[in-house]
Amino acid sequence: LELEDLDPASLSVPKIGAIPESEMPSGSHSPAFAPDDVLRVSIFLNTPSTVDAGYSTSSIGTNSAAIAYRNALKRQQASLTASIESAIGHTLDVKWNLTLLVNAISANVTYRDYLLISAMKNVKAVEIENCYTPQTDSTMTSNTSTYMTGAAAAWTEGYTGAGSRIAVIDTGIDPTHQSFAGDAFDYAIAKVEEEKGAELDLLEEADYAALDLNGEGTYLSSKIPYAYNYVDGDTTVDHIHDFQGEHGSHVAGIAAANRYIQSGEEYVDAVDAVAAVGMAPDAQLLVMKVFGAGGGAYDSDYFAALEDAILLGADAANLSLGSAAPGFTYDNAYQDVLNALASADNEKMVVSISAGNSGAFTDATYTDLFIDDVNMDTLGSPASYINSLSVASAD
């Protein structure tokens, strides 16, 4: 079989349809906003972020030089905020001051002010943030998936996730669920420590009391040592007070549902008792709610959570969120974050992102835009960023 080389420029495959201008993702297109329309934007400063300045994410929360550098960035941001407020004539509605992975002020501004701020001195760029919606359908039968992924084989070799920390950046968690019970977790950890003859390094509240975190999280249990709601600005992380769905509990269960369940006065195997156990059942969970009563999740919401996950020593951070429209990758400063996290000095935390919520290519919202894409790509932002580790469903 001989294949003929074709010049792509000679090919002309007509697109069947087009996305209406009003529905284009904000990061890739600048639709015609009204002057008073309110947008969430990231205002990037010229000075490099703490990671871009060369500080490794390893123990960055206790590195005195890194702390001093972050404080200097905050002073710069405060000065710029004052200049912006003087220019726009009112208080800037600041949502986040990000200094670890990016040097940016996240704020709600009118389109009129967005244009004005974009032209200001010391402003590197102003980018309209993307806003994601959560997946709301949740089903779980992990008694089969654990064998499919090989997790059960890893457990027999002693790898149960004990001593590791997983940040779940999602819709929150049901802290009363039996799969996340602290006492059952303590029972499992005691068995591991007895087998290893050594005490594990578990995250405790005292460990992060002095850290400069974006969220003032709370300690729920030894299983969930840190929990914070980044959208509503409080520690309400359950699913009762909003309509964002229980997807966060679903994801947390896949990651680290306990391997023991309490039954009466005893602890029994979770696989036998409830047919549900996590991939790393002895890992601790950092619950970072980015979908709440206030909506969410904007880019800066989950990047604020990512910064905290690094400071809290997370081994993995999971973002099961994604654009419903495939193929869009935004050329902005948030790409630099994933580049930095992929470098040799910052390899502690793995950031895992769902490939998207578009399903199969034929289910995608705007398949007509990608009719000439031979890959039939349904990968959506933020998984479409280079250096993201995206995960797709096997079935």
C-alpha positions as CSV (number, residue, x, y, z in Angstrom):
1,L,0.0,0.0,0.0
2,E,1.4,3.4,-1.0
3,L,0.2,6.6,0.5
4,E,0.3,9.9,-1.4
5,D,1.5,12.9,0.5
6,L,-1.1,15.7,0.4
7,D,-0.6,19.4,1.0
8,P,-3.0,20.4,3.9
9,A,-3.4,23.8,2.3
10,S,-4.9,22.1,-0.8
11,L,-7.6,20.5,1.3
12,S,-10.9,22.4,1.9
13,V,-13.4,20.6,4.0
14,P,-16.4,22.8,4.7
15,K,-17.6,23.2,8.2
16,I,-21.3,22.4,8.6
17,G,-22.0,24.9,11.3
18,A,-20.4,27.4,13.6
19,I,-20.6,28.4,17.2
20,P,-22.7,31.5,17.7
21,E,-20.5,34.4,18.8
22,S,-22.2,34.6,22.2
23,E,-21.3,31.0,23.0
24,M,-17.6,31.1,22.1
25,P,-15.4,30.3,25.1
26,S,-14.2,33.6,26.6
27,G,-10.5,32.7,26.7
28,S,-10.3,32.1,23.0
29,H,-12.4,34.9,21.7
30,S,-13.5,38.4,22.6
31,P,-17.2,38.7,22.0
32,A,-19.0,42.0,22.0
33,F,-19.7,42.7,25.6
34,A,-21.8,45.6,26.8
35,P,-19.8,48.1,28.8
36,D,-21.4,47.2,32.1
37,D,-21.3,43.4,31.7
38,V,-19.4,41.9,34.6
39,L,-16.6,39.5,33.9
40,R,-14.2,37.4,36.0
41,V,-10.7,38.3,34.9
42,S,-7.1,37.4,35.9
43,I,-4.8,40.5,36.0
44,F,-1.3,39.2,35.5
45,L,1.7,41.2,36.8
46,N,5.1,41.4,35.1
47,T,7.1,40.0,38.0
48,P,7.5,36.2,37.9
49,S,5.4,34.1,40.3
50,T,7.2,32.3,43.1
51,V,7.6,29.1,41.2
52,D,8.7,30.9,38.0
53,A,11.3,32.7,40.1
54,G,13.0,29.4,40.6
55,Y,11.6,28.2,44.0
56,S,10.9,24.5,44.0
57,T,7.4,23.4,45.2
58,S,9.0,21.0,47.6
59,S,8.5,22.4,51.1
60,I,7.8,25.8,49.5
61,G,5.4,26.6,52.3
62,T,8.1,26.7,54.9
63,N,10.9,28.0,52.8
64,S,11.7,31.4,54.3
65,A,13.1,32.9,51.1
66,A,10.0,31.8,49.2
67,I,7.7,33.2,51.9
68,A,9.5,36.5,51.7
69,Y,9.2,36.5,47.9
70,R,5.5,35.8,48.0
71,N,5.0,38.6,50.5
72,A,6.8,41.0,48.1
73,L,4.5,39.9,45.3
74,K,1.5,40.6,47.6
75,R,2.8,44.1,48.2
76,Q,3.1,44.7,44.5
77,Q,-0.4,43.4,44.0
78,A,-1.7,45.7,46.7
79,S,0.0,48.7,45.0
80,L,-1.4,47.7,41.6
81,T,-4.9,47.3,43.1
82,A,-4.7,50.8,44.5
83,S,-3.7,52.2,41.1
84,I,-6.5,50.3,39.4
85,E,-9.1,51.6,42.0
86,S,-7.9,55.1,41.4
87,A,-8.2,54.6,37.6
88,I,-11.7,53.0,37.6
89,G,-13.0,55.2,40.4
90,H,-14.3,52.4,42.8
91,T,-13.2,49.5,44.8
92,L,-11.9,46.5,42.9
93,D,-13.9,43.3,43.6
94,V,-10.8,41.1,44.3
95,K,-11.5,37.3,44.5
96,W,-8.0,35.9,44.8
97,N,-4.4,37.1,45.1
98,L,-2.4,34.3,43.5
99,T,1.4,34.4,44.1
100,L,2.6,30.8,44.2
101,L,2.0,29.4,40.7
102,V,1.0,32.7,38.9
103,N,1.4,36.3,39.9
104,A,-2.2,37.4,39.3
105,I,-5.1,39.3,40.8
106,S,-8.4,37.6,40.1
107,A,-11.3,40.0,40.2
108,N,-14.9,40.7,39.0
109,V,-14.8,43.8,36.7
110,T,-17.1,45.4,34.1
111,Y,-16.1,45.1,30.5
112,R,-15.4,48.9,30.5
113,D,-12.9,48.4,33.4
114,Y,-11.4,45.4,31.7
115,L,-10.4,47.4,28.7
116,L,-9.0,50.2,31.0
117,I,-7.0,47.8,33.2
118,S,-5.6,46.0,30.1
119,A,-3.8,49.3,29.1
120,M,-2.3,50.1,32.5
121,K,1.4,50.1,33.4
122,N,2.8,47.0,35.2
123,V,0.0,44.9,33.9
124,K,1.4,42.0,31.8
125,A,-2.0,40.8,30.6
126,V,-5.7,40.7,31.5
127,E,-7.5,37.5,30.6
128,I,-11.1,36.6,30.8
129,E,-11.4,33.5,32.9
130,N,-13.2,30.3,31.9
131,C,-16.1,29.1,34.1
132,Y,-16.8,25.4,34.3
133,T,-19.9,23.5,35.4
134,P,-19.7,20.2,37.4
135,Q,-20.7,16.8,36.2
136,T,-23.8,15.8,38.2
137,D,-24.4,12.1,37.3
138,S,-22.6,9.8,39.7
139,T,-22.5,6.0,39.9
140,M,-19.8,3.8,41.3
141,T,-19.0,0.1,41.4
142,S,-15.3,0.2,42.4
143,N,-15.2,-3.5,43.3
144,T,-14.7,-4.2,39.6
145,S,-12.7,-1.1,38.7
146,T,-10.0,-1.8,41.3
147,Y,-9.1,-5.1,39.6
148,M,-9.4,-3.5,36.1
149,T,-6.8,-0.9,37.0
150,G,-4.5,-3.3,38.9
151,A,-5.1,-1.6,42.3
152,A,-5.8,-4.9,44.0
153,A,-2.4,-6.2,42.9
154,A,-0.7,-3.1,44.3
155,W,-2.5,-3.6,47.7
156,T,-1.0,-7.1,48.0
157,E,2.5,-5.5,47.7
158,G,1.7,-3.1,50.5
159,Y,0.8,0.0,48.4
160,T,-2.4,1.2,49.8
161,G,-1.8,5.0,49.7
162,A,-0.9,5.1,53.4
163,G,1.0,8.3,54.1
164,S,0.0,10.1,50.9
165,R,-2.4,13.0,50.4
166,I,-4.9,13.4,47.5
167,A,-6.5,16.8,46.8
168,V,-10.0,16.5,45.3
169,I,-10.9,19.7,43.6
170,D,-14.6,19.3,42.9
171,T,-18.1,19.8,44.4
172,G,-17.1,18.9,48.0
173,I,-17.8,15.7,49.9
174,D,-20.3,14.0,52.3
175,P,-18.1,14.0,55.4
176,T,-20.6,11.7,57.2
177,H,-20.3,8.9,54.6
178,Q,-19.1,5.6,56.1
179,S,-16.4,5.4,53.3
180,F,-14.7,8.5,54.7
181,A,-15.0,7.7,58.4
182,G,-12.0,8.8,60.5
183,D,-12.1,5.9,62.9
184,A,-12.1,3.3,60.2
185,F,-9.2,5.1,58.6
186,D,-7.3,5.2,61.9
187,Y,-7.9,1.4,62.2
188,A,-6.3,0.9,58.8
189,I,-3.4,3.2,59.5
190,A,-2.6,1.5,62.8
191,K,-2.4,-1.9,60.9
192,V,0.0,-0.4,58.3
193,E,2.2,1.2,61.0
194,E,2.3,-2.1,62.9
195,E,3.3,-3.9,59.7
196,K,6.0,-1.4,58.8
197,G,7.2,-0.8,62.3
198,A,7.2,3.0,61.7
199,E,4.9,5.9,62.2
200,L,3.4,7.5,59.0
201,D,3.7,11.2,58.2
202,L,0.0,12.2,58.3
203,L,-1.3,15.7,57.8
204,E,-2.6,17.3,61.0
205,E,-4.2,20.7,61.6
206,A,-1.0,22.0,63.4
207,D,1.0,21.3,60.2
208,Y,-0.8,24.0,58.2
209,A,-1.8,26.5,60.9
210,A,1.1,28.7,60.0
211,L,1.0,28.2,56.2
212,D,0.0,31.1,54.0
213,L,-2.9,29.4,52.4
214,N,-5.5,30.9,50.1
215,G,-8.3,29.1,51.9
216,E,-8.7,29.0,55.7
217,G,-9.6,25.3,55.8
218,T,-10.8,23.2,58.6
219,Y,-9.8,19.8,60.0
220,L,-12.7,17.4,59.8
221,S,-11.0,14.1,60.7
222,S,-7.8,12.2,60.2
223,K,-9.2,11.0,56.9
224,I,-10.2,14.6,55.8
225,P,-7.6,16.8,57.5
226,Y,-8.3,19.8,55.3
227,A,-11.5,21.1,53.8
228,Y,-12.4,24.5,52.3
229,N,-15.1,26.0,50.0
230,Y,-13.2,28.2,47.6
231,V,-16.3,29.6,45.9
232,D,-18.3,30.6,49.0
233,G,-15.3,31.4,51.2
234,D,-16.2,29.2,54.1
235,T,-15.8,25.6,55.3
236,T,-19.1,24.3,54.2
237,V,-18.0,21.5,51.9
238,D,-21.0,19.1,51.9
239,H,-23.6,18.8,49.1
240,I,-26.6,19.9,51.1
241,H,-26.4,23.7,50.7
242,D,-26.2,24.0,47.0
243,F,-27.3,22.2,43.8
244,Q,-23.9,21.4,42.4
245,G,-24.3,17.6,42.8
246,E,-22.5,14.9,44.7
247,H,-19.8,14.4,42.1
248,G,-17.1,15.3,44.6
249,S,-18.0,12.4,46.9
250,H,-18.0,10.1,43.9
251,V,-14.5,11.2,42.9
252,A,-13.2,11.1,46.4
253,G,-14.6,7.6,46.7
254,I,-12.8,6.4,43.6
255,A,-9.6,7.9,44.9
256,A,-9.6,6.9,48.5
257,A,-12.8,5.3,49.9
258,N,-11.7,3.5,53.1
259,R,-10.8,-0.2,52.9
260,Y,-12.6,-0.9,56.2
261,I,-16.2,-0.2,57.2
262,Q,-17.4,-0.2,60.8
263,S,-19.9,-2.9,61.5
264,G,-21.1,-2.9,65.1
265,E,-18.0,-3.0,67.2
266,E,-15.8,-4.4,64.4
267,Y,-14.2,-3.2,61.2
268,V,-14.8,-5.3,58.2
269,D,-13.5,-5.4,54.6
270,A,-15.2,-2.7,52.5
271,V,-15.1,-4.7,49.3
272,D,-17.1,-7.5,51.0
273,A,-19.4,-5.3,53.0
274,V,-20.3,-2.5,50.5
275,A,-18.5,-3.4,47.2
276,A,-16.8,0.0,47.3
277,V,-13.2,0.8,48.0
278,G,-10.8,3.5,46.7
279,M,-7.8,3.1,44.5
280,A,-5.6,4.3,47.4
281,P,-7.9,3.6,50.3
282,D,-5.4,4.6,53.1
283,A,-4.6,8.0,51.6
284,Q,-5.8,11.2,53.3
285,L,-8.2,13.5,51.4
286,L,-7.9,17.3,51.0
287,V,-11.4,18.4,50.1
288,M,-11.3,21.6,48.0
289,K,-14.8,22.6,46.9
290,V,-14.7,24.8,43.8
291,F,-18.5,24.5,43.0
292,G,-20.8,25.9,45.5
293,A,-23.8,28.2,46.3
294,G,-21.9,31.0,44.6
295,G,-21.4,29.0,41.4
296,G,-18.0,28.3,40.0
297,A,-15.6,27.1,39.1
298,Y,-13.5,29.9,37.5
299,D,-9.9,29.3,36.5
300,S,-8.7,31.2,39.5
301,D,-10.9,29.2,41.9
302,Y,-9.2,25.9,41.1
303,F,-5.8,27.5,40.7
304,A,-6.1,28.9,44.2
305,A,-6.9,25.3,45.4
306,L,-3.9,24.0,43.4
307,E,-1.6,26.4,45.2
308,D,-2.9,25.3,48.6
309,A,-2.6,21.6,47.5
310,I,1.1,22.2,46.9
311,L,1.6,24.0,50.2
312,L,-0.2,21.1,52.0
313,G,2.1,18.5,50.5
314,A,-0.4,16.8,48.2
315,D,1.0,13.9,46.2
316,A,-1.9,14.2,43.7
317,A,-4.5,16.7,42.8
318,N,-7.6,15.6,40.8
319,L,-9.7,18.0,38.7
320,S,-12.7,16.2,37.3
321,L,-13.9,19.2,35.4
322,G,-13.8,20.2,31.8
323,S,-15.3,22.2,29.0
324,A,-18.2,20.6,27.2
325,A,-16.9,21.9,23.9
326,P,-13.9,20.0,22.8
327,G,-10.7,21.2,21.3
328,F,-10.2,24.6,22.8
329,T,-6.8,25.3,24.3
330,Y,-6.2,28.8,25.6
331,D,-2.9,30.4,25.1
332,N,-2.6,32.2,28.4
333,A,-0.5,32.4,31.6
334,Y,-2.3,29.5,33.2
335,Q,-0.4,27.3,30.7
336,D,2.8,28.3,32.4
337,V,1.6,26.7,35.6
338,L,1.4,23.3,34.1
339,N,4.8,23.8,32.4
340,A,6.3,24.7,35.8
341,L,4.7,21.7,37.6
342,A,6.1,19.4,34.9
343,S,9.7,20.6,35.5
344,A,12.2,18.5,37.4
345,D,12.2,20.7,40.5
346,N,8.4,20.5,40.9
347,E,7.6,16.8,40.4
348,K,6.1,16.1,43.8
349,M,2.5,16.6,42.9
350,V,0.7,15.0,39.9
351,V,-2.2,17.0,38.5
352,S,-4.8,14.7,37.0
353,I,-7.6,16.3,34.9
354,S,-10.6,14.7,33.3
355,A,-10.4,14.6,29.5
356,G,-13.7,16.4,29.3
357,N,-17.4,15.9,29.6
358,S,-18.1,15.6,25.9
359,G,-18.3,11.8,25.8
360,A,-17.7,10.2,22.4
361,F,-17.0,12.3,19.4
362,T,-20.5,11.8,18.2
363,D,-21.9,13.2,21.4
364,A,-19.8,16.4,21.4
365,T,-21.7,19.7,21.4
366,Y,-20.0,21.2,18.3
367,T,-18.8,18.2,16.3
368,D,-19.4,20.1,13.1
369,L,-16.5,22.4,14.0
370,F,-14.1,19.4,14.0
371,I,-15.3,17.6,10.9
372,D,-11.8,17.7,9.4
373,D,-10.1,16.5,12.6
374,V,-9.0,12.9,11.9
375,N,-8.4,12.3,15.6
376,M,-12.0,13.0,16.4
377,D,-10.8,14.8,19.5
378,T,-13.2,15.4,22.4
379,L,-10.5,16.7,24.8
380,G,-11.7,19.9,26.4
381,S,-10.1,22.6,28.5
382,P,-8.3,22.5,30.9
383,A,-7.1,19.0,30.0
384,S,-6.3,20.4,26.5
385,Y,-3.4,22.4,28.1
386,I,0.0,21.0,27.2
387,N,1.6,19.2,30.2
388,S,-1.7,18.3,31.8
389,L,-2.2,14.7,32.6
390,S,-5.7,14.0,31.3
391,V,-7.7,10.8,32.0
392,A,-10.4,9.4,29.8
393,S,-13.0,6.7,30.6
394,A,-12.1,3.2,29.5
395,D,-15.7,2.2,29.0
